[in-house]
Amino acid sequence: MDDELVRAVKLTSRERRFIKFASVEYDGQLYMTPQDFLESVVEQEPRPRLKRRQLSNKDLDMIRDSTPALSQGSTQMFRNLRDKGIVSYTEYLFLLSILTKPQTGFRIAFNMFDTDGNQRVDKNEFLVIRRLMGGKLMYDRETDEATRQVLMKLVARSVLVIYPDKKQKQQELEAKKKSSPTFMEKIFSHAWKGKHGVPEVVSREEDKKKQPVVDDYVDDEQGLQRKHMVDTTLIVHFFGKKGKAELRFEGFRRFMENLQTEVLELEFHEFSKGHDTITEVDFAKILLRYTYLNTNEYDMYLDRLLDRIKEEKGITFEEFRVFCQFLNNLEDFAIAMRMYTLADHPISKDEFIRAVKICTGTNLSHHLVRTVFQIFDEDGDGQLSYREFIAIMKDRIHRGFKSYAKNEGWDAFKSCVKQEMKTPV
């Protein structure tokens, strides 16, 4: 590969963030630890470090032995593992997609992995389809139309490979899987090449007549796409140390729920400081921390809340969790609002609660809804502009990948002092 082409690569926001937080490396391939992943979704910057830790084969054996079975998963798993685990870049994208999946999407996600429809997912099925589940993330790679078309062709080809016409072809496919990189990684390699303008290499003889579905990994300088055959923490957790276990929907659903809850607990405890509740102002800060608002707009929302709070009651973790689950259903909520208010009229608290109930099947507490209205109700008339609310919350869901986190440096210090002076003692 031409070195100049590699150096000219324009990394996406997710690629940059993965490289920034990935603290370990094995055979030229960068990995996050479980702790790295958690920090990447709740912190602006990684922990200070001198350099990346180089993993040995002995380290990988230790990581495999430290990984709990799926039946032993919990909402503490990533925090308990800390640096005793590895997460590849494609798994990083997969885990990010989990954080924004509504519960109604869990079954759809599982069925995408279950390529033969037997309600069980084996290791090979997971490796093939894992990247395709994060399709929305794949298309968020700042790609142009030409690259999107390449990605669509690759997806179509992978499906044709998954469902060959003849049994003999399937057997040949299984044999190749044992000796070659996973199709999921190869597909991602093609996506990387298309995105970054890296030319594909075609041999002069047979390949001119019959081009292969995919090439090997890109040997990129960033260490995101290099060839490797390592069983990561996620693979061992799902399919066991020997890779023979099968993943069923209940275990898959439980893993997704646990990860969502673990990240929310991390955010909540950052503000609760050991208490059972966070303040209404802290709740507002969590909602606004990843949004596109500038410092003055950010302060305006907090000032508005402080002026309207008559008595601090606090927000419990359960209230916070249910509200964040609702945010994962934001697209359905937007549709419901467009149907309910055809003229784009603002909505009342009761209408808001009813719409959330329809979309998620859960009830938000009246206190939490009142707090949301105190934050986003511009003129205090008890009516909420749902379009403005949805626009701001979409950035919250994507955790800053579509905008930068707010309040840094001197502006952050001034804002902090200002809010502390206003907050009731």
C-alpha positions in Angstrom: 0.0 0.0 0.0 1.2 3.5 -0.8 2.4 5.1 2.4 1.3 8.5 1.2 -2.3 7.2 0.8 -2.3 6.0 4.4 -1.0 9.3 5.7 -3.6 11.1 3.8 -6.4 9.2 5.5 -9.1 11.4 7.2 -10.2 9.7 10.3 -13.9 9.8 11.4 -14.9 11.0 14.8 -15.4 7.5 16.0 -12.0 6.4 14.7 -10.3 9.3 16.4 -12.0 8.6 19.6 -11.2 4.9 19.6 -7.5 5.6 18.9 -7.5 8.2 21.7 -9.0 5.9 24.3 -7.5 2.5 23.2 -4.8 1.8 25.8 -3.5 -1.7 24.7 -2.1 -3.2 21.6 -1.4 -6.7 20.3 0.6 -7.5 17.2 0.0 -4.0 15.8 -3.8 -4.0 16.5 -5.2 -1.5 18.9 -7.8 -2.5 21.5 -9.8 -0.8 24.2 -10.1 -2.4 27.6 -13.6 -2.6 29.2 -12.6 0.4 31.3 -11.5 2.3 28.2 -14.9 1.7 26.6 -16.8 3.0 29.6 -14.6 6.1 29.8 -15.0 6.8 26.1 -18.7 7.2 26.4 -18.8 9.3 29.6 -15.5 11.2 29.6 -14.1 13.9 27.3 -10.5 12.7 27.7 -8.9 9.3 28.5 -6.8 8.7 31.7 -3.2 10.0 31.5 -0.8 7.4 30.3 2.8 7.3 29.0 2.1 4.8 26.2 -0.1 1.9 25.2 0.5 -1.4 27.0 1.8 -4.2 24.7 -0.1 -7.4 25.2 1.6 -10.8 25.2 0.1 -14.2 24.5 0.2 -14.8 28.2 -1.8 -11.6 28.7 -4.4 -12.9 26.2 -4.7 -16.2 28.1 -5.2 -14.3 31.3 -7.9 -12.1 29.7 -9.7 -15.2 28.3 -9.7 -16.8 31.8 -10.9 -13.6 33.4 -14.0 -13.3 31.1 -17.2 -14.4 32.8 -19.7 -16.7 31.1 -22.8 -15.2 29.7 -24.8 -16.7 32.6 -22.6 -14.7 35.0 -23.1 -11.3 33.2 -24.2 -8.3 35.3 -24.6 -4.6 35.2 -21.1 -4.4 36.8 -19.3 -6.6 34.2 -17.3 -3.9 32.4 -16.4 -2.2 35.7 -15.4 -5.4 37.3 -13.2 -6.4 34.3 -11.4 -3.0 34.2 -8.3 -3.6 32.2 -8.7 -7.4 32.0 -10.3 -7.5 28.6 -10.0 -6.3 25.0 -12.6 -4.7 22.7 -11.8 -4.3 19.0 -12.8 -1.3 16.9 -15.7 -3.1 15.2 -16.9 -4.2 18.6 -16.6 -0.7 19.8 -19.0 0.4 17.1 -21.3 -2.5 17.9 -21.4 -1.6 21.6 -22.1 2.0 20.8 -25.1 0.9 18.7 -26.4 -1.1 21.7 -26.4 2.0 23.9 -29.0 3.6 21.5 -31.1 0.6 20.8 -34.7 0.6 22.2 -35.9 -2.6 23.8 -38.2 -3.2 20.9 -35.1 -3.4 18.7 -33.4 -6.2 20.7 -35.4 -8.9 18.9 -34.7 -7.4 15.5 -31.0 -7.2 16.3 -30.9 -10.8 17.4 -32.7 -12.0 14.3 -30.1 -10.3 12.1 -27.4 -12.4 13.8 -29.6 -15.6 13.6 -28.9 -16.1 9.8 -30.4 -19.6 9.7 -33.5 -18.8 11.8 -33.0 -21.5 14.4 -33.3 -19.1 17.3 -29.6 -19.7 18.2 -26.5 -17.7 17.2 -23.2 -19.5 16.9 -19.8 -17.8 16.8 -19.5 -17.8 13.0 -23.0 -16.2 12.6 -22.1 -13.5 15.1 -18.8 -12.7 13.3 -20.5 -12.3 9.9 -23.4 -10.1 10.9 -22.0 -8.2 13.9 -20.9 -5.2 11.8 -24.1 -5.2 9.7 -26.2 -4.6 12.9 -24.5 -1.3 13.3 -25.6 -0.3 9.8 -26.6 3.2 10.9 -23.1 3.7 12.4 -21.5 2.4 9.2 -23.3 5.0 7.2 -22.4 7.7 9.7 -18.7 7.4 8.6 -18.9 10.7 6.7 -19.0 8.7 3.5 -19.9 10.1 0.1 -22.5 8.5 -2.2 -20.0 6.4 -4.1 -18.7 4.8 -0.9 -22.3 4.2 0.3 -22.9 2.3 -2.9 -19.8 0.2 -2.4 -21.0 -0.6 1.2 -24.4 -1.7 -0.2 -22.7 -4.0 -2.7 -20.6 -5.5 0.1 -23.6 -6.1 2.3 -25.4 -7.7 -0.6 -22.4 -9.9 -1.4 -22.1 -11.0 2.3 -25.8 -12.0 2.3 -25.2 -14.1 -0.9 -22.3 -15.8 0.9 -24.4 -16.5 4.0 -27.1 -18.1 1.9 -25.3 -20.1 -0.9 -27.5 -22.0 -3.4 -25.8 -25.3 -2.8 -24.9 -27.3 0.3 -21.4 -27.9 -1.1 -20.7 -24.2 -1.3 -21.8 -23.9 2.3 -19.3 -26.6 3.3 -16.6 -24.9 1.4 -17.5 -21.6 3.1 -17.2 -23.2 6.6 -13.8 -24.6 5.7 -12.6 -21.2 4.7 -13.8 -19.6 7.9 -11.5 -21.8 9.9 -8.4 -20.5 8.0 -9.2 -16.9 7.1 -10.3 -13.7 8.8 -14.0 -13.3 9.6 -16.2 -12.0 6.8 -17.4 -9.3 9.2 -13.9 -7.9 9.5 -13.3 -8.3 5.7 -16.5 -6.3 5.0 -15.4 -3.6 7.4 -12.0 -3.6 5.7 -13.7 -2.9 2.3 -15.8 -0.2 3.9 -12.5 1.4 5.3 -10.9 1.2 1.8 -13.9 2.7 0.1 -14.2 5.5 2.7 -10.5 6.4 2.6 -9.8 6.0 -1.1 -7.5 3.0 -0.9 -7.3 1.1 -4.2 -8.0 -2.6 -4.2 -5.3 -4.9 -5.5 -6.4 -7.4 -8.2 -4.1 -10.1 -9.5 -3.3 -10.2 -13.2 -4.6 -13.6 -14.2 -7.6 -15.3 -12.6 -8.7 -12.3 -10.5 -9.4 -10.3 -13.6 -11.9 -12.9 -14.7 -13.3 -13.6 -11.3 -12.9 -11.0 -8.5 -12.9 -12.2 -4.9 -15.7 -11.0 -2.6 -13.2 -9.3 -0.2 -9.5 -8.9 0.4 -7.5 -9.2 3.5 -7.3 -6.5 6.2 -6.0 -3.1 5.4 -2.5 -2.8 7.0 -3.2 0.8 8.1 -0.9 2.9 10.3 -3.6 3.5 12.8 -3.9 -0.1 13.8 -7.7 -0.2 13.4 -7.9 -2.7 10.5 -4.9 -5.0 10.8 -5.3 -8.8 10.4 -5.8 -10.7 13.7 -7.4 -13.9 14.9 -7.8 -13.0 18.5 -10.8 -14.0 20.5 -11.9 -10.8 22.2 -13.7 -10.5 25.6 -17.1 -10.2 23.8 -16.5 -13.4 21.8 -15.5 -15.4 24.9 -18.4 -14.0 26.9 -20.9 -14.9 24.3 -19.5 -18.3 23.1 -17.3 -19.6 25.8 -13.5 -20.1 26.0 -13.7 -22.9 23.3 -16.1 -20.9 21.1 -18.6 -23.8 21.0 -21.5 -22.2 23.0 -24.5 -20.8 21.3 -26.2 -17.4 22.0 -30.0 -17.4 22.6 -32.2 -14.4 22.6 -32.7 -14.2 26.4 -29.0 -14.1 27.0 -28.5 -11.5 24.2 -31.3 -9.3 25.6 -29.9 -9.5 29.1 -26.4 -8.5 27.9 -27.8 -5.4 26.0 -29.9 -4.3 29.0 -27.0 -4.8 31.4 -24.7 -2.7 29.2 -27.2 0.1 28.9 -27.8 0.1 32.7 -24.1 0.0 33.5 -23.4 3.1 31.4 -26.3 4.9 32.9 -25.2 4.0 36.5 -21.8 5.3 35.7 -23.3 8.7 34.6 -25.7 8.8 37.5 -23.1 8.0 40.2 -20.8 10.7 38.8 -23.4 13.3 40.0 -25.0 11.5 42.9 -21.8 11.3 44.9 -23.1 8.2 46.8 -26.6 9.5 47.4 -29.8 7.8 46.1 -30.8 10.8 44.0 -29.3 13.5 41.9 -30.5 17.1 41.9 -32.8 18.5 39.2 -29.9 20.7 38.1 -27.6 17.7 37.8 -30.2 15.9 35.8 -30.3 18.9 33.4 -26.5 18.9 33.1 -26.5 15.2 32.1 -29.2 15.8 29.5 -27.3 18.8 28.0 -23.7 17.6 28.3 -23.4 16.2 24.8 -25.6 18.7 23.0 -24.9 21.3 20.3 -25.7 24.2 22.6 -23.0 26.9 23.0 -22.1 28.1 26.5 -24.6 30.9 26.7 -27.5 28.7 25.5 -26.4 26.0 28.0 -26.4 28.5 30.8 -29.8 29.8 29.7 -31.4 26.3 30.2 -29.8 25.9 33.6 -30.8 29.4 34.7 -34.4 28.8 33.6 -34.5 25.6 35.7 -33.0 27.3 38.7 -35.5 30.1 38.5 -38.4 27.7 38.4 -37.5 25.2 41.0 -39.5 25.8 44.2 -38.4 22.7 46.1 -35.7 20.2 45.3 -37.0 16.7 45.4 -34.3 15.0 43.5 -34.3 12.4 40.6 -33.9 8.7 41.5 -31.8 6.4 39.4 -35.0 4.5 38.3 -36.6 7.7 37.1 -33.4 8.5 35.2 -33.1 5.0 33.7 -36.7 5.0 32.5 -36.3 8.5 30.9 -33.1 7.4 29.1 -34.9 4.3 27.8 -37.6 6.7 26.4 -34.8 8.6 24.7 -33.8 5.5 22.8 -37.4 5.5 21.4 -37.1 9.1 20.3 -37.8 8.4 16.7 -41.1 6.7 17.6 -41.9 9.7 19.9 -41.3 12.1 17.1 -43.7 10.2 14.8 -46.3 10.1 17.5 -46.0 13.8 18.1 -46.3 14.6 14.3 -49.5 12.5 14.2 -50.9 13.9 17.4 -50.2 17.6 16.6 -50.5 17.9 12.9 -50.0 21.7 13.1 -46.8 21.4 15.2 -48.5 22.8 18.2 -46.7 22.6 21.6 -47.7 19.8 23.9 -48.8 19.7 27.5 -47.4 17.5 30.3 -50.3 15.1 30.1 -49.9 14.8 26.3 -46.2 14.2 26.8 -46.7 11.5 29.3 -49.3 9.8 27.1 -47.0 9.8 24.1 -44.2 8.3 26.1 -46.5 5.6 27.3 -47.6 4.8 23.8 -44.0 4.6 22.5 -42.4 2.7 25.4 -45.1 1.1 27.5 -43.7 2.8 30.6 -44.8 5.7 32.7 -42.6 8.7 33.4 -43.0 10.1 36.9 -44.9 13.4 37.1 -42.0 15.0 38.9 -39.5 14.1 36.2 -41.8 15.4 33.5 -42.3 18.6 35.4 -38.5 19.0 35.6 -38.2 18.4 31.8 -40.8 21.1 31.2 -39.0 23.5 33.6 -35.9 23.0 31.5 -37.4 23.2 28.0 -40.7 25.2 28.3 -39.5 28.5 26.9 -42.2 30.9 28.2 -43.5 28.9 31.2 -47.0 28.4 29.9 -46.9 24.6 30.5 -46.5 23.8 26.8 -43.4 22.2 25.3 -42.0 22.7 21.8 -41.4 19.0 21.1 -39.3 19.8 17.9 -36.8 21.7 20.0 -36.8 19.0 22.7 -36.2 16.3 20.1 -33.4 18.2 18.3 -31.5 18.6 21.6 -32.1 15.1 22.8 -30.8 13.6 19.6 -27.3 14.9 20.3 -27.7 13.5 23.9 -28.4 10.0 22.5 -25.3 10.1 20.2 -23.1 11.2 23.1 -21.3 14.0 21.3 -20.4 12.2 18.0 -22.5 14.7 16.1 -21.2 17.7 18.1 -18.6 18.5 20.7 -19.1 18.4 24.4 -19.9 21.7 26.0 -18.2 23.9 28.5 -14.4 23.6 28.3 -11.5 25.6 29.7 -12.2 29.1 31.0 -15.8 29.2 29.9 -16.4 26.0 31.9 -14.8 27.5 35.0 -17.0 30.7 34.8 -20.1 28.6 34.1 -19.4 26.3 37.0 -18.9 29.3 39.4 -22.0 31.0 38.2 -24.2 27.9 38.7 -22.8 27.1 42.1 -23.6 30.6 43.3 -27.2 30.2 42.1 -27.7 26.7 43.4 -29.7 26.6 46.7 -27.6 25.4 49.7 
